[in-house]
Amino acid sequence: MPANPSPAHSRFPVDSVALAQALVRFDTSNPPGNEGACIQHVKSLLDDVDIPSQVFAKSLNRPNLVARLTGAGPLLLCCSKGI
């Protein structure tokens, strides 16, 4: 844990192994993708600790999640949900 954790970080104690296990259990294989359930799961985790987030989707089955934290500087984390 960082020496000076952000307020959001201190509210979000996560077992990274359990989180990874939960995420790989979602069938997001391509095609067709169907990442919606996975995105909603991550959004609910963020909602639980009051981290604002929004879901954007060109197609209902292929949503993207954007979350914003205040902090020292900009950071972009991008990942693929499909396996």
Biotite code that builds the C-alpha atoms (Angstrom):
import biotite.structure as struc

atoms = struc.array([
    struc.Atom([0.000, 0.000, 0.000], chain_id="A", res_id=1, res_name="MET", atom_name="CA", element="C"),
    struc.Atom([1.355, 3.462, -0.824], chain_id="A", res_id=2, res_name="PRO", atom_name="CA", element="C"),
    struc.Atom([2.658, 5.615, 2.018], chain_id="A", res_id=3, res_name="ALA", atom_name="CA", element="C"),
    struc.Atom([-0.092, 8.184, 1.393], chain_id="A", res_id=4, res_name="ASN", atom_name="CA", element="C"),
    struc.Atom([-3.030, 6.264, -0.075], chain_id="A", res_id=5, res_name="PRO", atom_name="CA", element="C"),
    struc.Atom([-5.757, 8.260, -1.761], chain_id="A", res_id=6, res_name="SER", atom_name="CA", element="C"),
    struc.Atom([-9.116, 8.278, 0.030], chain_id="A", res_id=7, res_name="PRO", atom_name="CA", element="C"),
    struc.Atom([-10.578, 6.034, -2.691], chain_id="A", res_id=8, res_name="ALA", atom_name="CA", element="C"),
    struc.Atom([-7.703, 3.572, -2.334], chain_id="A", res_id=9, res_name="HIS", atom_name="CA", element="C"),
    struc.Atom([-8.196, 3.302, 1.415], chain_id="A", res_id=10, res_name="SER", atom_name="CA", element="C"),
    struc.Atom([-11.923, 2.610, 0.891], chain_id="A", res_id=11, res_name="ARG", atom_name="CA", element="C"),
    struc.Atom([-11.242, -0.103, -1.674], chain_id="A", res_id=12, res_name="PHE", atom_name="CA", element="C"),
    struc.Atom([-9.436, -2.989, 0.016], chain_id="A", res_id=13, res_name="PRO", atom_name="CA", element="C"),
    struc.Atom([-9.160, -5.624, -2.701], chain_id="A", res_id=14, res_name="VAL", atom_name="CA", element="C"),
    struc.Atom([-7.859, -9.146, -2.736], chain_id="A", res_id=15, res_name="ASP", atom_name="CA", element="C"),
    struc.Atom([-6.292, -8.953, -6.190], chain_id="A", res_id=16, res_name="SER", atom_name="CA", element="C"),
    struc.Atom([-6.277, -12.742, -6.647], chain_id="A", res_id=17, res_name="VAL", atom_name="CA", element="C"),
    struc.Atom([-9.982, -13.032, -5.804], chain_id="A", res_id=18, res_name="ALA", atom_name="CA", element="C"),
    struc.Atom([-10.771, -10.105, -8.111], chain_id="A", res_id=19, res_name="LEU", atom_name="CA", element="C"),
    struc.Atom([-8.826, -11.681, -10.989], chain_id="A", res_id=20, res_name="ALA", atom_name="CA", element="C"),
    struc.Atom([-10.568, -15.017, -10.389], chain_id="A", res_id=21, res_name="GLN", atom_name="CA", element="C"),
    struc.Atom([-13.982, -13.333, -10.443], chain_id="A", res_id=22, res_name="ALA", atom_name="CA", element="C"),
    struc.Atom([-13.191, -11.451, -13.647], chain_id="A", res_id=23, res_name="LEU", atom_name="CA", element="C"),
    struc.Atom([-11.954, -14.473, -15.609], chain_id="A", res_id=24, res_name="VAL", atom_name="CA", element="C"),
    struc.Atom([-15.143, -16.349, -14.726], chain_id="A", res_id=25, res_name="ARG", atom_name="CA", element="C"),
    struc.Atom([-17.110, -14.022, -17.014], chain_id="A", res_id=26, res_name="PHE", atom_name="CA", element="C"),
    struc.Atom([-17.411, -15.438, -20.528], chain_id="A", res_id=27, res_name="ASP", atom_name="CA", element="C"),
    struc.Atom([-16.203, -12.499, -22.603], chain_id="A", res_id=28, res_name="THR", atom_name="CA", element="C"),
    struc.Atom([-14.655, -14.561, -25.397], chain_id="A", res_id=29, res_name="SER", atom_name="CA", element="C"),
    struc.Atom([-14.661, -13.089, -28.886], chain_id="A", res_id=30, res_name="ASN", atom_name="CA", element="C"),
    struc.Atom([-16.833, -13.334, -30.832], chain_id="A", res_id=31, res_name="PRO", atom_name="CA", element="C"),
    struc.Atom([-19.325, -12.114, -29.692], chain_id="A", res_id=32, res_name="PRO", atom_name="CA", element="C"),
    struc.Atom([-17.749, -10.409, -26.669], chain_id="A", res_id=33, res_name="GLY", atom_name="CA", element="C"),
    struc.Atom([-20.691, -9.933, -24.294], chain_id="A", res_id=34, res_name="ASN", atom_name="CA", element="C"),
    struc.Atom([-18.640, -7.957, -21.806], chain_id="A", res_id=35, res_name="GLU", atom_name="CA", element="C"),
    struc.Atom([-21.744, -6.342, -20.274], chain_id="A", res_id=36, res_name="GLY", atom_name="CA", element="C"),
    struc.Atom([-21.953, -8.540, -17.172], chain_id="A", res_id=37, res_name="ALA", atom_name="CA", element="C"),
    struc.Atom([-18.252, -8.085, -16.460], chain_id="A", res_id=38, res_name="CYS", atom_name="CA", element="C"),
    struc.Atom([-18.525, -4.312, -16.870], chain_id="A", res_id=39, res_name="ILE", atom_name="CA", element="C"),
    struc.Atom([-21.529, -4.181, -14.533], chain_id="A", res_id=40, res_name="GLN", atom_name="CA", element="C"),
    struc.Atom([-19.615, -6.211, -11.934], chain_id="A", res_id=41, res_name="HIS", atom_name="CA", element="C"),
    struc.Atom([-16.657, -3.812, -11.993], chain_id="A", res_id=42, res_name="VAL", atom_name="CA", element="C"),
    struc.Atom([-19.018, -0.825, -11.958], chain_id="A", res_id=43, res_name="LYS", atom_name="CA", element="C"),
    struc.Atom([-20.743, -2.223, -8.853], chain_id="A", res_id=44, res_name="SER", atom_name="CA", element="C"),
    struc.Atom([-17.357, -2.551, -7.115], chain_id="A", res_id=45, res_name="LEU", atom_name="CA", element="C"),
    struc.Atom([-16.612, 1.085, -7.932], chain_id="A", res_id=46, res_name="LEU", atom_name="CA", element="C"),
    struc.Atom([-20.094, 2.179, -6.833], chain_id="A", res_id=47, res_name="ASP", atom_name="CA", element="C"),
    struc.Atom([-19.604, 0.394, -3.511], chain_id="A", res_id=48, res_name="ASP", atom_name="CA", element="C"),
    struc.Atom([-16.677, 2.683, -2.700], chain_id="A", res_id=49, res_name="VAL", atom_name="CA", element="C"),
    struc.Atom([-18.175, 5.862, -4.201], chain_id="A", res_id=50, res_name="ASP", atom_name="CA", element="C"),
    struc.Atom([-15.869, 6.041, -7.217], chain_id="A", res_id=51, res_name="ILE", atom_name="CA", element="C"),
    struc.Atom([-17.847, 7.724, -10.004], chain_id="A", res_id=52, res_name="PRO", atom_name="CA", element="C"),
    struc.Atom([-18.022, 5.765, -13.238], chain_id="A", res_id=53, res_name="SER", atom_name="CA", element="C"),
    struc.Atom([-19.982, 5.706, -16.475], chain_id="A", res_id=54, res_name="GLN", atom_name="CA", element="C"),
    struc.Atom([-20.722, 3.028, -19.039], chain_id="A", res_id=55, res_name="VAL", atom_name="CA", element="C"),
    struc.Atom([-20.472, 3.950, -22.724], chain_id="A", res_id=56, res_name="PHE", atom_name="CA", element="C"),
    struc.Atom([-21.462, 1.579, -25.500], chain_id="A", res_id=57, res_name="ALA", atom_name="CA", element="C"),
    struc.Atom([-21.699, 1.774, -29.250], chain_id="A", res_id=58, res_name="LYS", atom_name="CA", element="C"),
    struc.Atom([-23.253, -1.702, -29.037], chain_id="A", res_id=59, res_name="SER", atom_name="CA", element="C"),
    struc.Atom([-25.115, -2.955, -25.942], chain_id="A", res_id=60, res_name="LEU", atom_name="CA", element="C"),
    struc.Atom([-23.009, -6.132, -25.870], chain_id="A", res_id=61, res_name="ASN", atom_name="CA", element="C"),
    struc.Atom([-19.690, -4.245, -26.053], chain_id="A", res_id=62, res_name="ARG", atom_name="CA", element="C"),
    struc.Atom([-19.715, -1.583, -23.300], chain_id="A", res_id=63, res_name="PRO", atom_name="CA", element="C"),
    struc.Atom([-16.767, 0.384, -21.950], chain_id="A", res_id=64, res_name="ASN", atom_name="CA", element="C"),
    struc.Atom([-16.369, 1.641, -18.395], chain_id="A", res_id=65, res_name="LEU", atom_name="CA", element="C"),
    struc.Atom([-14.809, 4.981, -17.505], chain_id="A", res_id=66, res_name="VAL", atom_name="CA", element="C"),
    struc.Atom([-14.008, 5.823, -13.866], chain_id="A", res_id=67, res_name="ALA", atom_name="CA", element="C"),
    struc.Atom([-12.438, 8.997, -12.573], chain_id="A", res_id=68, res_name="ARG", atom_name="CA", element="C"),
    struc.Atom([-10.385, 9.440, -9.420], chain_id="A", res_id=69, res_name="LEU", atom_name="CA", element="C"),
    struc.Atom([-9.015, 12.701, -8.174], chain_id="A", res_id=70, res_name="THR", atom_name="CA", element="C"),
    struc.Atom([-5.322, 12.634, -7.407], chain_id="A", res_id=71, res_name="GLY", atom_name="CA", element="C"),
    struc.Atom([-1.873, 13.913, -8.125], chain_id="A", res_id=72, res_name="ALA", atom_name="CA", element="C"),
    struc.Atom([-1.935, 13.595, -11.892], chain_id="A", res_id=73, res_name="GLY", atom_name="CA", element="C"),
    struc.Atom([-3.433, 11.976, -14.959], chain_id="A", res_id=74, res_name="PRO", atom_name="CA", element="C"),
    struc.Atom([-3.457, 8.218, -15.380], chain_id="A", res_id=75, res_name="LEU", atom_name="CA", element="C"),
    struc.Atom([-5.056, 6.173, -18.118], chain_id="A", res_id=76, res_name="LEU", atom_name="CA", element="C"),
    struc.Atom([-5.626, 2.477, -17.585], chain_id="A", res_id=77, res_name="LEU", atom_name="CA", element="C"),
    struc.Atom([-6.961, 0.592, -20.543], chain_id="A", res_id=78, res_name="CYS", atom_name="CA", element="C"),
    struc.Atom([-7.589, -3.121, -20.698], chain_id="A", res_id=79, res_name="CYS", atom_name="CA", element="C"),
    struc.Atom([-9.397, -5.657, -22.801], chain_id="A", res_id=80, res_name="SER", atom_name="CA", element="C"),
    struc.Atom([-12.164, -7.622, -21.150], chain_id="A", res_id=81, res_name="LYS", atom_name="CA", element="C"),
    struc.Atom([-12.357, -10.229, -23.886], chain_id="A", res_id=82, res_name="GLY", atom_name="CA", element="C"),
    struc.Atom([-10.311, -13.379, -23.509], chain_id="A", res_id=83, res_name="ILE", atom_name="CA", element="C"),
])
